[in-house]
Amino acid sequence: MFSFFKWFSKDIAIDLGTANTLVYARGKGIVLNEPSVVAIDTHTGKPVAYGHEAKAMLGMTPDQITAVRPLKDGVIADFRITEHLLRYFIRKACNRNFLVRPRIIIAVPFGITEVEKKAVKDSSLSVGACEVTLVLEPMAAAIGAGLPVSEPSGNMIVDIGGGTTEVAVISLAGIVYSRSIRIAGDEMDEAIIQYVKRKYNLLIGLKTAEIIKKTIGSAYPLESEKIVEVRGRDLAGGVPSVMKVSSEEIRDALAETVFAIVDAIRVTLEKTPPELSADIIDRGIILTGGSSLLKNLDYKIKEETGLPVALADDPLTTVALGVGKLLTDTDLLKKIAVE
Ligand SMILES: Nc1ncnc2c1ncn2[C@@H]1O[C@H](COP(=O)(O)OP(=O)(O)OP(=O)(O)O)[C@@H](O)[C@H]1O
């Protein structure tokens, strides 16, 4: 029978991340890439801005508006606002055409609960999807990084995002072992805020901390160390103040977080079946996720594990490319879809 909806349907794949959400449209590639942030009017409870526009409001909003990230530590902290966010992304990807009912594949964190799975599915269906399939982020990341996930060989992928670090060993289209810790980029930003507060009595915002991390943050000594000016509020005098902070200091601030990430990798290696370990010795570890871009983190992991370590081509888009590939590989999608 001729299906009206099928005829109009426009398949999309979504990487629903703690920090960023990306949408991949079939035949087009990545069409949206925006922060997972919603600005809410606290009087009416209604959203007033999404994505880039809402992120620009973080820490700068008047009392009546609050900018929130509905996903925290890799899980859904606020279902209602997550639904608003999904609606925004799905509608925008479909050019706000209400007749379009896409088939959607969504990458979700490995540690997602049954209730959260249902919430993501229900939200997507309620905003117009005709079918929703969930896949796990580490698997999508491995596919996006071009690893031979269906082969009987061990592949290790480490996805270091905003809220979570997920370490997974994949073989025969299954996750053989995975470890997920709620420590990643957000924790690094928080560590920088605490360090600057403790050492300089200077209060800085999350956005400033993230900029410091991206410009001079590192996990291992840099060839040439750097210094940046940091602006914030002096906690003693209560006035705006400027301080100079070095890359060595920021490395100190990040040391604990980096240690936790390395430790998660080490524990996963210890739990990996020996046959697959042998493959990992040959193939090494693939890093992905935005926080894998922390300077010299690959080098640090290589030194600590003694294994070859490589960064995926574009760590911020690997998961989206992986779910995007699944739009046209239904056989693989069937094997890896989560119930
Ligand atoms: N050059 C960089 N150096 C260090 N960190 C970076 C860099 N670029 C981006 N990041 C960090 O990467 C994180 C976002 O990564 P990504 O978009 O992969 O996360 P996500 O998929 O939204 O999160 P999750 O996987 O936890 O759900 C942020 O914490 C951001 O600050």
The ligand as a MOL file (V3000), in Angstrom:
LIG
                    3D

  0  0  0     0  0            999 V3000
M  V30 BEGIN CTAB
M  V30 COUNTS 31 33 0 0 0
M  V30 BEGIN ATOM
M  V30 1 N 40.2580 21.3250 22.1920 0
M  V30 2 C 39.6870 20.8260 23.2950 0
M  V30 3 N 40.4310 20.5410 24.3930 0
M  V30 4 C 39.8720 20.0300 25.4980 0
M  V30 5 N 38.5510 19.7720 25.6260 0
M  V30 6 C 37.7640 20.0380 24.5540 0
M  V30 7 C 38.2750 20.5650 23.3430 0
M  V30 8 N 37.2420 20.7460 22.4780 0
M  V30 9 C 36.1200 20.3320 23.1200 0
M  V30 10 N 36.4240 19.9170 24.3640 0
M  V30 11 C 35.5120 19.4220 25.4080 0
M  V30 12 O 34.7840 18.3240 24.8940 0
M  V30 13 C 33.5600 18.1980 25.6370 0
M  V30 14 C 32.4280 17.9490 24.6760 0
M  V30 15 O 32.7010 16.7960 23.9570 0
M  V30 16 P 31.5410 15.9990 23.1890 0
M  V30 17 O 30.7770 16.9150 22.3270 0
M  V30 18 O 32.1830 14.8030 22.5750 0
M  V30 19 O 30.6570 15.5750 24.4510 0
M  V30 20 P 29.1890 14.9590 24.4760 0
M  V30 21 O 29.1160 13.8670 23.4670 0
M  V30 22 O 28.1970 16.0430 24.3800 0
M  V30 23 O 29.2020 14.3880 25.9580 0
M  V30 24 P 28.8690 12.9210 26.4980 0
M  V30 25 O 29.6010 11.9520 25.6020 0
M  V30 26 O 29.4110 12.9380 27.8800 0
M  V30 27 O 27.3880 12.8180 26.4430 0
M  V30 28 C 33.3710 19.5050 26.4090 0
M  V30 29 O 33.6760 19.2820 27.7700 0
M  V30 30 C 34.4170 20.4140 25.7670 0
M  V30 31 O 34.8790 21.3990 26.6600 0
M  V30 END ATOM
M  V30 BEGIN BOND
M  V30 1 1 1 2
M  V30 2 1 2 3
M  V30 3 2 2 7
M  V30 4 2 3 4
M  V30 5 1 4 5
M  V30 6 2 5 6
M  V30 7 1 6 7
M  V30 8 1 6 10
M  V30 9 1 7 8
M  V30 10 2 8 9
M  V30 11 1 9 10
M  V30 12 1 10 11
M  V30 13 1 11 12
M  V30 14 1 11 30
M  V30 15 1 12 13
M  V30 16 1 13 14
M  V30 17 1 13 28
M  V30 18 1 14 15
M  V30 19 1 15 16
M  V30 20 2 16 17
M  V30 21 1 16 18
M  V30 22 1 16 19
M  V30 23 1 19 20
M  V30 24 2 20 21
M  V30 25 1 20 22
M  V30 26 1 20 23
M  V30 27 1 23 24
M  V30 28 2 24 25
M  V30 29 1 24 26
M  V30 30 1 24 27
M  V30 31 1 28 29
M  V30 32 1 28 30
M  V30 33 1 30 31
M  V30 END BOND
M  V30 END CTAB
M  END
